[in-house]
Amino acid sequence: MRVCDFCLSPVEVNYDYKAMAGVLSREKIAEGPFTMWRYRSLLPVEGKEEIDIGTGFTPLLKADNLGRELGLDEFYIKNDCLNPTYSFKDRAVAVAVTKAREFGFDTVACASTGNLAASVAAHAAKANMKAYVFVPANVEPGKLVGVAIYKPNLVTVDGSYDDVNRLCAELAQRYNWGFININLRPYYAEGSKTLGFEVAEQLGWRPPDCVVVPAASGLLFTRIWKGLQELAMLKLIGPVNTHMYLTQATGSSPIVNAFDAGSLHVHPVLPNTMVTSIAIGNPADGYYALMVARQSGGGAQAVTDEEAIEGMKLLAQTEGIFAEAAGGVVIAGVKKLAAAGIIKRGQLTVACITGAGPRTQEIVSDVVRPFHVKPNLESFSEVLGVQV
């Protein structure tokens, strides 16, 4: 079940925070593995064995070079490109597949724009479960290879992600499968908050001033906020005064549109952007993302595809991180927010880079402009204009 039968709101996992506060401490967390499972006590798993492929505790890097470019003195990159299948989706899927096995499913499935499909396929392989993954037929070839290597049942579907998701919702009514982002969605959602836990711990158990996140459904954005709130509730960090900013591509920015209009109603759009990993026209958590943006004193920022590409290049050429286009959206969004004075120079700001670039490298193929020389010093000197 993913929604309440009475009000149709998303189903949430409940915790006994009072009981947890008595036993959970920073020291206890520090005794755990250097993966997301160090926060097992804050996740809805009950079995003795989780599905673990080494997800989480990815680097939080002080980005001084990029910070100087953007006019920010305390700028950090949370590099979730370094998860096992190269995106933050591993966090959510690890919890969802663990619960699927607890519930007795032998098959897991999902609708995806690519990254989620790869993660589901990888975790299913580790869990020795069957997997069916559904993606739009126009997904980049690099992403298809990154999914197919795990040998799931890979299904391409004519239409957008929203069309794929509708098909999966119908299939979920017919088959006794664990659909990661449908009947397992409450557990899938909880895995994402480990990104927020890690940021706070890596900052010395303190919340950042600003967090900037790419938004597709809006779920990750809301869960980072929830993770920070839970740590504060359990007295593991101080009060959370973090400003949350979400970013989208202008060709698929229904949440930003609603924020700019001063509305809490998200009007679906037909995606028209090369930033396919976050191209969801009807975001399931759009309303809740808007609430977080407003309650936190944050905001929402859209950038063009061209700005996203420049953001990808800027991140790579200043900090050595090759992110997918969604990462370019984040960096371009930070650039606009900083230039407008919305994010201040001295504020400790964390940009969440959620997926790696090599799967979609054709987007920036124009950077390949090699010098061509013959195998001798004279040719090298002539072509590059260097004295030898």
C-alpha positions, 0 to 999 in steps of 0.5 A: 500500500502506498496511499491511505484508502481514506484520504489518498495521502502517501503512507508514512512509516511511524517510529517510536522516537521516545524509545529510540532517544533512550538508546541511540547516540552518536557513539552508537552510530559511529560503531556501525559500518561505513555505509548507510546501514550505520543508521539501521536503528533509524530505518524500517527494517526488522530482519537480521540481514539487510541487502547491502552492496556497500551503499552510502557514507559517500564523500562530503567534499569542501569545494573551494575551487567551485566555491570561489567561482560561485562566490561562496566561502563554505561550499560543499559537495555531497558526492552520491555519484560514488554509490555502487550503481553510481546514484543516490537511488541505492539508498532507497532501493537498499531499504525497499528490497530488504523489506521486499524480502522480509515480506516474502516477495520473490520478484521486485520491479520498478518504473524508472528513467534509468538510475533506479532501474540499475539500482533495483537490478543490482540489489535484486541480483545480490538478493537472488530475486527476480527483477522487472524494470521498466524505462522509457524507450528513449532512455540513453544507451549508456543507461540501458547498458548500466541496467542490463549488466545485472540481467533483469527483465528490462522492458522499454516502453513507448512514452514518458516516465509518467506513462511508464509509471501508469503501466507499472501501477496497473501491473502492480494490481495484477502481479504479486511483485514488490514494486519499489516505487509503488507498493514498497514506496513508504520503505523506499522513501525512508532510505533516501533520508540517510543522505541527510543523516550523513551530511549532518554527521560529516559536518560534525553533527550539525545541520548545514545552513542551505541544502540544494537538491535536484527534484524529480518526484520531489521525494529526495528533497523531502526526505533529506529534510525529514532526516535532519528533523529526526536527528534534531528530535533525537538530540543528535544535532541542534535545532535545524535552521536549514534552508532547503532549495530544490532545482529542476530543468525548465523543460520539466519544472512543475514544482518550481512553477508552483513555487513561483506562482505562490501555489501549493498545487502542482500542475503536471507538464509534458517534459521537454528536457535533455535532463531525463533523470529528473524529467517527471511531469507529474511529481508524486511528492510535489505538494510536500516538496513545496511545503518543505521549501516554504517551511524551511525558508528555502525556495525553488530554482529552474535552469535551462538545459544549456545552463545545466550543461555548463554546470556539469562542465564547471563541476568537472573542471573545478572539482574533478567530479563528472556528474550527470545532467541533474548535477549540472542542474544543481550547480547551475541552480546554486550559481543563480541563487548565489548571484541573486544573493539568496544564498549568502557568501558565508552560509554553509551550503551543501549541493547534492550531486545524485548521479554520475556522468559517464552514462550520459556522456553524449550530452557533453561530447563537444568537450572532446577536442584533442590535439592531433600530432605525429609521433615526434617532437617536431609535430608536438611543438608545431601543433601545440605551439610549445618549444621543445 
